[in-house]
Every structure is written in C-alpha cells, then in structure tokens.
Amino acid sequence: MELRFTDNFFVTVSITLVTMAVLGIMIEGPLTAAEGPRNAFQQNEENVSATHFSFTKRDKLISRPPGMPKPGPYYTTLVKMEKVRHFPHDYALYFSTDHARGKGGIWLYVCNGSPTDASNWKSYDQAVADGDFDYLKNKPHANPIFVDTTQGTQTETPHANVIDRTVFMTYHNAGAGHSQSTLLATSQDGVNFARINGDKDSVILDYDPEKDAGNGHTGYFRWRPNPFSGLNARYVGYSLHGGGDNFYGAMWTSNDAIKWDRVQIFDAIEGHAVEGNRIVRRRAMDVNSITPLGNGEYVAICSIGNRSSGGRARVLELYEIFLADDGKTLTRECRKILPNGPPGAYDEEELDGVTSVVIGNTWHLIYVGTKEKAGVNTIMGATGTLDLAAPKSVILKPADQTRDFHREQSVNIGPETQLFVDDALITHREGVVRKVHACQKLDQPVLQATQPWERTDIDRRLYVYGTALPQENGPGYRLWYGASGQRLLYATSNDGIHWDRPNLGLVEYVGSKANNLLDFSIESPSIIRDPNPEDPSRRFKMLGYVGGSKRGYYAAFSADGLHWQCYEKNPVLTGGDTCTLAYDPESKEFLAFHKRSHDYHGATRRRLVYLATSKDMQAWSEPQLVMAPDAIDDRQTQAEGGKFSHFYNMSAFRYGKQWLGLVTHFRHMGPPPEKGPGQSGQDGPIDVQLVHSRDGRHWQRCDDRSPVIGNGPHAYDAGCILGVTNQPIVTENEVWMYYTAITTTHGGYLPKKEISIARAAWRLDGWCSLRADKTEGVIETVPLHLEGDQLWINADGSRGRIIVAVLDIDGNPLPGHSTTDCIPLKSSNVRQAVSWAGHDRLPEHRPIRLSFHIRNADLFSYRVE
C-alpha cells in the first residue's frame, strides 16, 4: 500500500494490507485524528534525507542474555560513568526485561571505547569474572543487578543520570501505587542500588486514575538535566500516562530529581506533527539527544509509530521531532531518520528504547529492535551526525501543534472560586508570572498570655496550632488555642481581632472556675466541625498530641466544642508533636497531616509532613510522606549560613474545588548560640509558604516560594511562625488565618522567647495571582462546561486593565465576546462583573474557553454563577 501526502511531502509505507492484518495493526478509536487523515504533510521526495540527524545502522550489539526471559532486552539507557568513583568502564548500559512478573529486573552491561562496537561490550557477569569489580566488597553476584521486591512485582524500564557522582535510576513496578508507578533507586558505585526511602514508599511519579486520564501508569520515564531555556526547573522528564489502549503521555519537572511535578498531559496524536494517524511517543524520546537549533527551538530523536503501548503489535521507527523552549510544544513537522529494517531483520517491527551519546562529532545511537510480533528483542547500534544547518521542516500551524488532554475534554465548572495557584485548568499562558502574596498583619497580636492560668513570671507562651471557626448561629467567631502544659483554652470574638475569654466554669484554677480552660489536656489541638455527623454528640472532631508513656496522636469528639471525650481507641497515630485535621467532603474522609521525623535526603532527623486518612477517626491509613524540603530549600538555608531545612508542620484546607496548604519552613542553623531555659537544641527562623493540591493527597510547591506569612516587621513574630490554624475564616472581602508568633528564632529561651497568637489577612482569594507588566499577558483556559452564565473576576487592574474574550473549543472568539467587545476592567475589587458590548452573559449549553488579557494587573481568581 502506498500513501501519498500531496503538496510537497511524500512518504511510502511498504506494508501491505495483508501484512497489517497479520500483524494485528488496527487504526481505530483513539488513533483517528479529529479532522481525519491529513493531506498536507509537507516535504519534497528529494529532501527526505535532508534531515538534521543522519544515521547508519551498525547491526546488533547484544542479543537476549542467558537467563533473561523472552522477549529479551528492553528499554535501554546509556550512561557515561566517568564521574562515578572507581567505575572501571567508560559506559554502563542498563536495560530490563519486559513484563516478566517475578522474573523482572535491571541488567547491566559495560563498555570501554565506542558503544556502537559490539566487541566492546560485556555483561556484568563477565566483568565480575574478569575481576573488574573486585574493588567492591559487596556487590550483586550476577545479572540482574537490581530487583525491587518491596513495592511491586515487575521491575523494568530503567533510566539513569549521574548527579554529584551518584547514579539516580528511575524504573517502574507494576503494583506500586495506583497501577504502574515510577520509583527511584540510587547508587554510589553504579552496581549496588538502593531505594531512596528504603522500605518506605519510594514512588516519585504516580497519579490516581479515578481523578485523571489513563489508568494509573507512569512508567517508561526518561529524564535529564533541563536543556530548555523557557523552562524553570533543574530536571525535565517524560513518561507514559496510562497503559494498554490509553495513549497519553506526560511531562514532569523537578529541582532535585526526587520530587516531580506534572506539567502537561499529552494527547495520543499530537496535532499533525506526523503523517496519518501515527503517534509521537514522548515517553520514547531520547532525552539525551535534545539539542538547541536557535530561536527557541530544539531537535530530538523520538520513536513514532502506530501505537503507543499495549500488547498488540506495533510498527515503530525513529524520527526527529522539534520542540519549543517550553519542552512540550511541537513546533515543526517530524521527519523520519531511521526506518524499520527489511523482513527478517532484528528491527523489522520496532525501533524503541533509544539512547545516545556523542563522541567527538559522531553520534552513537543504541536502541531495541524487535521482530516476529514482539517475540524477539535485540539491542542495536547506529552511528551518525547532526547537521544543525540542514533545511528545517515545515512550521506547524497553531491548530496543528501539541494538543494536551485538556483540549479534548471539557471540565465542569460550578460556582466555586477558581484560583490561579496552578495550571490545571490553563492550556496556555504567556507574558504572565505567578506571584505569591504576603499577608497583611496587625500591629499587635490578637491574644497574649495575660491571665495567670496562661503564664508564669517568665513563661509567656500561647499556641494556635488549633482552630478558628465562625459561630454556628449568628455573628462572631470561636477560637481554640493552647498554653504550656498541654492546656486547652477557648475564646470568642465579634470582629476577629478583639478576643474574649468567657468564664466557662469547667476547670478549677486556684480555687475558682472563672476562666476559659477546657477540661481536656492536649497539645496542637486541631478541630473541625463535621458537616454531616452520624451522631450529633460527635459533631466536633479533634486530633491532637499527647506526650508521656502513651504518647501519640489522640482523637476526641464533642457535641458543642466545649465538652470533649476521647474516642475508644487511642492513640490513633504515632509521631509528634504538631498536626492538622481536615475533612474532604468528596471522599468523606478525615485527613491528618502530622509531623514525623527521620533521616531524609542526606540530612539526619528532618521534620517532615505525613498524611493519614480515616472514615471514622479510628481506623487510619498507613501514613504517607506528602511534603518534604527539597534541594532548593536546603540551598536557601545554606545561603543564610545554616545546615538544612525542615517542614515543621502544614495546615491544609479545601478552598473552592481545590486544596491549599501553609507549610512552615524551618531553616536549621545549628545549636542556639546562647543557653537558657525553655529552649530547643536547634536554632533557626521559621516562616510560612503556600503549597497546593487538587485532591488533598498530592501536593506541589508554588512557582514563587516567597513567604505568605513572613517574619516581622513587628517584634512579636520576628523570629518564628510556628503553627497556623487548620482552616481560614472567609469574610466578604478578606481571608484570615491565625498563627503562633514567636519573638525569637526556634532556639530562643525564656523570658526572651514570648509566644502569642496573631492574625494574617489577605484580600479574598488573595493567596496568589497571575501578574503581567506593561507587556500584555494572556491566560487561556481549557475547555469549560459551565453551570452558570455570568463571569466574575477578582483582580487588581488599578494600574492597567483586564479584558476577557470567550472562545470556542478550538480557540476562536465567539461573536459578541471578543476582546474588542469586552468592557475593560480597571479597578481593584474582589468581585467584578465582566461584560461585553450590550450584555454580560456567557454562552450556554456549549463548552467554551476563557481568554484573559491583562496589562499592569494581577488576576487572582474567577467564578461563574
């Protein structure tokens, strides 16, 4: 069958319909582009070879090793080992078995000299027999050198980079996490690998298929130091996003190669970058090949074919693809650089698992060739050159560029506030930066230790790890707070600033019950009001810490928030000593964000934030690490003269349809310089940063890590912000959080250390904005299916202006809703109605996109009612 794409591109596919039937190749369902087959793929026949990359095959390098299950070697990664201490060879080639449950593992071959010369390679087994690794006292006795039996049953698809003389190797395991998660192991010698968290969870890439596209697969991960000028991250990587017939891919970024943030989900067929219904397989891109072409474009080698994954036969060949400096947008039509071999060749069906290295001016390519319907895999080699001056391929039209998953799916939007803390509902933005906004503070704390039951002559400490809530009936607010000795206290206020201590008559102190003490002793009391309690006597739930011989986190309940009783089973969780209790109305689960301390990422005894969940406050899930400092945090601490960072605690709460968190960043400076009573052995300042999540379980850092509650300028919180209430109080125009304010750094001593309760305030939704300066910025949403018809925005346009266009699903302005129709908004207001010439209503009964155009302005949020 011959396929011709007219205009000026021609390609011949020498596969007959009979052969396609034999191979089981089916072009159906998700493989069909929305517009059908394309007839404008542009490139002259005589220019087919005029590509940037030019390769010649060098035949096979490694056949299926003895003892390796069929189909043999799979998914290669070639690593230069010159920076790995004492490693006796120039290169290591890690590869795996394919879908060999119980028999899987990572295999190692080593090479000196040219990696595309088969005679230069030998197995790890042979290298051990030759004495190459005699310098290692402990080492694997033979291949496979690494099998993860802790998390999952199918160790495969390794990819490795050397970071600070350490080999960081990612791989995936079936059964780890939701379905097929990516994990990380490291090695100092390139042979002995250990999971980063030992027996604890070592998954670094994962997602919930109930909440996202695909079926939970994140395997086949390839990553490297970030080469893209337009991407603000230290590392970038690409993975599969859904296995079987789920063809999506995903892009990830990281600053420490451990904590990864997902940037993009890619469609199976990305625009019209390749002919027909072929698929750009991002997870099969040779990330080492990414090379700048100038003008913000990059070229790379990628496997492209008729399928992305799954058990049916594939036809895969190697192409050069062209990327923008964001690392995700395809800018030009792809060009084939290495086709399948003839029938019977080792790569007659697939060229996959490509990896490369450059020696001098020669590119050495290693890939896995497949023949006989994926029955035989062989590691192949090719050599070639890169000609940056070669003619460039045709530029893709905007409509033909990368389409991510969200362009094909509309998202239901109700009346909830939509913040701009992440890009989950944004398909495109340019000319804007994400800006975190610091709170506004009062000149004085709102509560200080003034009563005799709250203080001594030198000990003046009040804590609010706890909770502030609106009164259930009528105006005013309620506050639960703590004092030294695990005392629990209660206050009320009419305005949120001036707080009264009601005489509760519950606890006798020095012969009188005229005080605001509750008859319950607990530290870090975190309280929620259950919106749907099965038992009204348990309307209020509490989680807090109790020390002593039975120390741990205790659960309690109350009908009114004043009279408390412990649950039957306690303690419910180990750890200590701070915690935050939250409630997820979607899953109807209680979430316990609590502190655990252990060695982590090269530092001893860090404070870290763990999460456990429960339906009944009694049976809790196994705690999972959800928030930990990374290398950026450590560098900040070290730049201030300290050692490393801790996250003391995290308050997490649902806000609209998403979650926000306030994490306390403790910069550990070492022991305190002065000794005194009531102090910690570790000194350093603590401030508060904003983090965010879509489900309350998987958390991400903000682009801007500047504090939302910083130290000072007032003396009462100049040293530390030790804890924050577990949920905000939301008023008509503002959001309030109450926090523990300390005059000294963490290692301060009494009486210099005074601890009080202060209030932080933001404009409504004012945690974070997208900001543009005098150059216009544009923010375009994914397709939205709206439940309302009127658009409101929260913005500060007092220095410039904001206009909004309404687009169809393909990005075209709708009549009467263009930028020229929109009435510019030029004020600062938390609730501004958007209108167009003659009307203020959005189109109904169809998916739309919103396109915000801002200049010298901040856009905080929007909502549709």
ChimeraX attribute file (.defattr): number of C-alpha atoms within 10 A of each C-alpha:
attribute: neighborCount
match mode: 1-to-1
recipient: residues
	/A:1	10
	/A:2	11
	/A:3	13
	/A:4	16
	/A:5	19
	/A:6	15
	/A:7	12
	/A:8	14
	/A:9	18
	/A:10	20
	/A:11	17
	/A:12	11
	/A:13	9
	/A:14	11
	/A:15	11
	/A:16	11
	/A:17	11
	/A:18	10
	/A:19	11
	/A:20	15
	/A:21	10
	/A:22	11
	/A:23	16
	/A:24	13
	/A:25	16
	/A:26	14
	/A:27	14
	/A:28	9
	/A:29	8
	/A:30	14
	/A:31	20
	/A:32	15
	/A:33	18
	/A:34	10
	/A:35	8
	/A:36	10
	/A:37	13
	/A:38	14
	/A:39	14
	/A:40	15
	/A:41	22
	/A:42	17
	/A:43	20
	/A:44	15
	/A:45	13
	/A:46	10
	/A:47	13
	/A:48	14
	/A:49	14
	/A:50	18
	/A:51	21
	/A:52	20
	/A:53	22
	/A:54	18
	/A:55	17
	/A:56	14
	/A:57	15
	/A:58	16
	/A:59	18
	/A:60	21
	/A:61	20
	/A:62	20
	/A:63	15
	/A:64	17
	/A:65	14
	/A:66	8
	/A:67	10
	/A:68	19
	/A:69	15
	/A:70	16
	/A:71	20
	/A:72	25
	/A:73	27
	/A:74	27
	/A:75	22
	/A:76	26
	/A:77	26
	/A:78	24
	/A:79	22
	/A:80	16
	/A:81	22
	/A:82	14
	/A:83	14
	/A:84	20
	/A:85	12
	/A:86	14
	/A:87	20
	/A:88	17
	/A:89	17
	/A:90	17
	/A:91	21
	/A:92	25
	/A:93	23
	/A:94	25
	/A:95	26
	/A:96	27
	/A:97	26
	/A:98	22
	/A:99	19
	/A:100	18
	/A:101	15
	/A:102	12
	/A:103	16
	/A:104	23
	/A:105	27
	/A:106	22
	/A:107	27
	/A:108	22
	/A:109	20
	/A:110	23
	/A:111	23
	/A:112	15
	/A:113	13
	/A:114	15
	/A:115	26
	/A:116	24
	/A:117	18
	/A:118	17
	/A:119	13
	/A:120	13
	/A:121	22
	/A:122	15
	/A:123	19
	/A:124	25
	/A:125	17
	/A:126	15
	/A:127	19
	/A:128	15
	/A:129	13
	/A:130	10
	/A:131	9
	/A:132	14
	/A:133	18
	/A:134	12
	/A:135	11
	/A:136	13
	/A:137	6
	/A:138	10
	/A:139	15
	/A:140	15
	/A:141	11
	/A:142	16
	/A:143	20
	/A:144	21
	/A:145	19
	/A:146	21
	/A:147	22
	/A:148	21
	/A:149	14
	/A:150	14
	/A:151	21
	/A:152	19
	/A:153	22
	/A:154	26
	/A:155	28
	/A:156	30
	/A:157	28
	/A:158	29
	/A:159	26
	/A:160	27
	/A:161	22
	/A:162	21
	/A:163	14
	/A:164	10
	/A:165	16
	/A:166	18
	/A:167	24
	/A:168	24
	/A:169	25
	/A:170	27
	/A:171	27
	/A:172	29
	/A:173	30
	/A:174	20
	/A:175	14
	/A:176	21
	/A:177	22
	/A:178	16
	/A:179	20
	/A:180	28
	/A:181	26
	/A:182	26
	/A:183	29
	/A:184	24
	/A:185	23
	/A:186	21
	/A:187	18
	/A:188	18
	/A:189	18
	/A:190	24
	/A:191	21
	/A:192	16
	/A:193	21
	/A:194	19
	/A:195	21
	/A:196	20
	/A:197	15
	/A:198	10
	/A:199	11
	/A:200	12
	/A:201	17
	/A:202	22
	/A:203	24
	/A:204	20
	/A:205	25
	/A:206	22
	/A:207	22
	/A:208	16
	/A:209	15
	/A:210	10
	/A:211	11
	/A:212	13
	/A:213	18
	/A:214	21
	/A:215	20
	/A:216	24
	/A:217	31
	/A:218	29
	/A:219	28
	/A:220	25
	/A:221	29
	/A:222	30
	/A:223	25
	/A:224	20
	/A:225	19
	/A:226	20
	/A:227	20
	/A:228	23
	/A:229	14
	/A:230	12
	/A:231	15
	/A:232	14
	/A:233	17
	/A:234	15
	/A:235	20
	/A:236	26
	/A:237	25
	/A:238	30
	/A:239	26
	/A:240	28
	/A:241	31
	/A:242	26
	/A:243	21
	/A:244	14
	/A:245	18
	/A:246	21
	/A:247	24
	/A:248	28
	/A:249	29
	/A:250	23
	/A:251	24
	/A:252	22
	/A:253	25
	/A:254	20
	/A:255	18
	/A:256	16
	/A:257	23
	/A:258	22
	/A:259	20
	/A:260	19
	/A:261	19
	/A:262	19
	/A:263	18
	/A:264	21
	/A:265	22
	/A:266	25
	/A:267	24
	/A:268	28
	/A:269	27
	/A:270	23
	/A:271	23
	/A:272	28
	/A:273	26
	/A:274	22
	/A:275	22
	/A:276	20
	/A:277	22
	/A:278	23
	/A:279	25
	/A:280	32
	/A:281	28
	/A:282	29
	/A:283	26
	/A:284	26
	/A:285	29
	/A:286	25
	/A:287	24
	/A:288	21
	/A:289	21
	/A:290	22
	/A:291	18
	/A:292	19
	/A:293	16
	/A:294	10
	/A:295	8
	/A:296	13
	/A:297	20
	/A:298	22
	/A:299	24
	/A:300	20
	/A:301	29
	/A:302	31
	/A:303	28
	/A:304	28
	/A:305	22
	/A:306	21
	/A:307	27
	/A:308	29
	/A:309	17
	/A:310	13
	/A:311	11
	/A:312	14
	/A:313	22
	/A:314	24
	/A:315	26
	/A:316	27
	/A:317	23
	/A:318	24
	/A:319	23
	/A:320	24
	/A:321	26
	/A:322	29
	/A:323	23
	/A:324	19
	/A:325	20
	/A:326	16
	/A:327	24
	/A:328	23
	/A:329	18
	/A:330	28
	/A:331	24
	/A:332	24
	/A:333	24
	/A:334	28
	/A:335	24
	/A:336	21
	/A:337	20
	/A:338	20
	/A:339	16
	/A:340	19
	/A:341	18
	/A:342	11
	/A:343	11
	/A:344	10
	/A:345	15
	/A:346	24
	/A:347	30
	/A:348	21
	/A:349	26
	/A:350	27
	/A:351	32
	/A:352	29
	/A:353	25
	/A:354	27
	/A:355	27
	/A:356	24
	/A:357	20
	/A:358	15
	/A:359	11
	/A:360	6
	/A:361	9
	/A:362	13
	/A:363	20
	/A:364	22
	/A:365	25
	/A:366	29
	/A:367	28
	/A:368	28
	/A:369	30
	/A:370	30
	/A:371	23
	/A:372	17
	/A:373	19
	/A:374	19
	/A:375	11
	/A:376	18
	/A:377	26
	/A:378	24
	/A:379	28
	/A:380	25
	/A:381	26
	/A:382	22
	/A:383	20
	/A:384	16
	/A:385	15
	/A:386	18
	/A:387	13
	/A:388	15
	/A:389	9
	/A:390	12
	/A:391	11
	/A:392	15
	/A:393	19
	/A:394	14
	/A:395	16
	/A:396	17
	/A:397	13
	/A:398	12
	/A:399	11
	/A:400	16
	/A:401	20
	/A:402	23
	/A:403	23
	/A:404	23
	/A:405	21
	/A:406	21
	/A:407	21
	/A:408	14
	/A:409	15
	/A:410	19
	/A:411	17
	/A:412	11
	/A:413	17
	/A:414	16
	/A:415	16
	/A:416	14
	/A:417	21
	/A:418	21
	/A:419	24
	/A:420	20
	/A:421	27
	/A:422	19
	/A:423	15
	/A:424	14
	/A:425	17
	/A:426	18
	/A:427	18
	/A:428	12
	/A:429	17
	/A:430	12
	/A:431	17
	/A:432	22
	/A:433	16
	/A:434	19
	/A:435	22
	/A:436	21
	/A:437	18
	/A:438	20
	/A:439	19
	/A:440	14
	/A:441	16
	/A:442	12
	/A:443	12
	/A:444	16
	/A:445	21
	/A:446	16
	/A:447	22
	/A:448	19
	/A:449	19
	/A:450	12
	/A:451	12
	/A:452	12
	/A:453	16
	/A:454	20
	/A:455	16
	/A:456	14
	/A:457	8
	/A:458	14
	/A:459	20
	/A:460	22
	/A:461	24
	/A:462	25
	/A:463	32
	/A:464	29
	/A:465	29
	/A:466	32
	/A:467	27
	/A:468	26
	/A:469	20
	/A:470	19
	/A:471	14
	/A:472	10
	/A:473	6
	/A:474	7
	/A:475	10
	/A:476	14
	/A:477	19
	/A:478	19
	/A:479	23
	/A:480	24
	/A:481	26
	/A:482	24
	/A:483	25
	/A:484	16
	/A:485	10
	/A:486	19
	/A:487	20
	/A:488	22
	/A:489	26
	/A:490	23
	/A:491	19
	/A:492	21
	/A:493	17
	/A:494	14
	/A:495	10
	/A:496	18
	/A:497	16
	/A:498	12
	/A:499	17
	/A:500	15
	/A:501	17
	/A:502	14
	/A:503	14
	/A:504	16
	/A:505	14
	/A:506	17
	/A:507	17
	/A:508	12
	/A:509	12
	/A:510	8
	/A:511	7
	/A:512	10
	/A:513	14
	/A:514	15
	/A:515	20
	/A:516	21
	/A:517	28
	/A:518	19
	/A:519	17
	/A:520	18
	/A:521	18
	/A:522	20
	/A:523	29
	/A:524	30
	/A:525	33
	/A:526	29
	/A:527	29
	/A:528	23
	/A:529	20
	/A:530	17
	/A:531	11
	/A:532	10
	/A:533	12
	/A:534	9
	/A:535	8
	/A:536	12
	/A:537	12
	/A:538	20
	/A:539	18
	/A:540	21
	/A:541	25
	/A:542	28
	/A:543	30
	/A:544	28
	/A:545	25
	/A:546	20
	/A:547	13
	/A:548	6
	/A:549	6
	/A:550	11
	/A:551	16
	/A:552	18
	/A:553	26
	/A:554	24
	/A:555	23
	/A:556	22
	/A:557	23
	/A:558	19
	/A:559	16
	/A:560	13
	/A:561	19
	/A:562	18
	/A:563	13
	/A:564	20
	/A:565	16
	/A:566	16
	/A:567	17
	/A:568	10
	/A:569	12
	/A:570	16
	/A:571	19
	/A:572	16
	/A:573	22
	/A:574	16
	/A:575	15
	/A:576	20
	/A:577	19
	/A:578	25
	/A:579	31
	/A:580	31
	/A:581	28
	/A:582	27
	/A:583	22
	/A:584	15
	/A:585	12
	/A:586	8
	/A:587	9
	/A:588	15
	/A:589	17
	/A:590	21
	/A:591	23
	/A:592	28
	/A:593	28
	/A:594	31
	/A:595	23
	/A:596	23
	/A:597	17
	/A:598	11
	/A:599	12
	/A:600	16
	/A:601	15
	/A:602	8
	/A:603	13
	/A:604	11
	/A:605	12
	/A:606	23
	/A:607	24
	/A:608	24
	/A:609	27
	/A:610	23
	/A:611	23
	/A:612	21
	/A:613	24
	/A:614	16
	/A:615	14
	/A:616	10
	/A:617	22
	/A:618	18
	/A:619	13
	/A:620	18
	/A:621	14
	/A:622	11
	/A:623	17
	/A:624	15
	/A:625	19
	/A:626	18
	/A:627	23
	/A:628	20
	/A:629	21
	/A:630	19
	/A:631	16
	/A:632	13
	/A:633	19
	/A:634	19
	/A:635	15
	/A:636	15
	/A:637	22
	/A:638	16
	/A:639	10
	/A:640	13
	/A:641	14
	/A:642	17
	/A:643	17
	/A:644	23
	/A:645	28
	/A:646	24
	/A:647	24
	/A:648	28
	/A:649	29
	/A:650	32
	/A:651	28
	/A:652	28
	/A:653	24
	/A:654	20
	/A:655	17
	/A:656	15
	/A:657	16
	/A:658	17
	/A:659	20
	/A:660	24
	/A:661	23
	/A:662	25
	/A:663	28
	/A:664	25
	/A:665	27
	/A:666	29
	/A:667	28
	/A:668	24
	/A:669	22
	/A:670	15
	/A:671	14
	/A:672	18
	/A:673	11
	/A:674	9
	/A:675	14
	/A:676	13
	/A:677	13
	/A:678	14
	/A:679	17
	/A:680	15
	/A:681	13
	/A:682	17
	/A:683	21
	/A:684	25
	/A:685	23
	/A:686	32
	/A:687	27
	/A:688	28
	/A:689	22
	/A:690	28
	/A:691	23
	/A:692	22
	/A:693	20
	/A:694	16
	/A:695	17
	/A:696	20
	/A:697	18
	/A:698	16
	/A:699	18
	/A:700	20
	/A:701	18
	/A:702	17
	/A:703	16
	/A:704	16
	/A:705	15
	/A:706	16
	/A:707	20
	/A:708	21
	/A:709	27
	/A:710	19
	/A:711	22
	/A:712	17
	/A:713	10
	/A:714	14
	/A:715	15
	/A:716	24
	/A:717	29
	/A:718	19
	/A:719	24
	/A:720	28
	/A:721	31
	/A:722	27
	/A:723	29
	/A:724	31
	/A:725	33
	/A:726	29
	/A:727	27
	/A:728	23
	/A:729	17
	/A:730	18
	/A:731	11
	/A:732	9
	/A:733	13
	/A:734	15
	/A:735	18
	/A:736	21
	/A:737	21
	/A:738	27
	/A:739	26
	/A:740	26
	/A:741	32
	/A:742	30
	/A:743	21
	/A:744	24
	/A:745	26
	/A:746	26
	/A:747	25
	/A:748	27
	/A:749	20
	/A:750	17
	/A:751	15
	/A:752	15
	/A:753	23
	/A:754	22
	/A:755	27
	/A:756	24
	/A:757	27
	/A:758	26
	/A:759	24
	/A:760	18
	/A:761	21
	/A:762	20
	/A:763	20
	/A:764	19
	/A:765	23
	/A:766	23
	/A:767	22
	/A:768	24
	/A:769	24
	/A:770	25
	/A:771	22
	/A:772	23
	/A:773	16
	/A:774	12
	/A:775	11
	/A:776	19
	/A:777	21
	/A:778	20
	/A:779	20
	/A:780	21
	/A:781	23
	/A:782	26
	/A:783	26
	/A:784	21
	/A:785	18
	/A:786	23
	/A:787	14
	/A:788	17
	/A:789	13
	/A:790	17
	/A:791	20
	/A:792	18
	/A:793	22
	/A:794	25
	/A:795	28
	/A:796	23
	/A:797	21
	/A:798	15
	/A:799	14
	/A:800	19
	/A:801	21
	/A:802	27
	/A:803	23
	/A:804	27
	/A:805	24
	/A:806	24
	/A:807	22
	/A:808	16
	/A:809	19
	/A:810	12
	/A:811	18
	/A:812	13
	/A:813	18
	/A:814	14
	/A:815	10
	/A:816	16
	/A:817	22
	/A:818	18
	/A:819	18
	/A:820	13
	/A:821	17
	/A:822	21
	/A:823	17
	/A:824	19
	/A:825	23
	/A:826	19
	/A:827	16
	/A:828	17
	/A:829	17
	/A:830	21
	/A:831	17
	/A:832	17
	/A:833	16
	/A:834	21
	/A:835	22
	/A:836	20
	/A:837	12
	/A:838	10
	/A:839	12
	/A:840	16
	/A:841	15
	/A:842	19
	/A:843	16
	/A:844	12
	/A:845	11
	/A:846	12
	/A:847	18
	/A:848	26
	/A:849	25
	/A:850	22
	/A:851	23
	/A:852	19
	/A:853	24
	/A:854	29
	/A:855	22
	/A:856	19
	/A:857	28
	/A:858	28
	/A:859	28
	/A:860	26
	/A:861	23
	/A:862	21
	/A:863	21
	/A:864	19
	/A:865	14
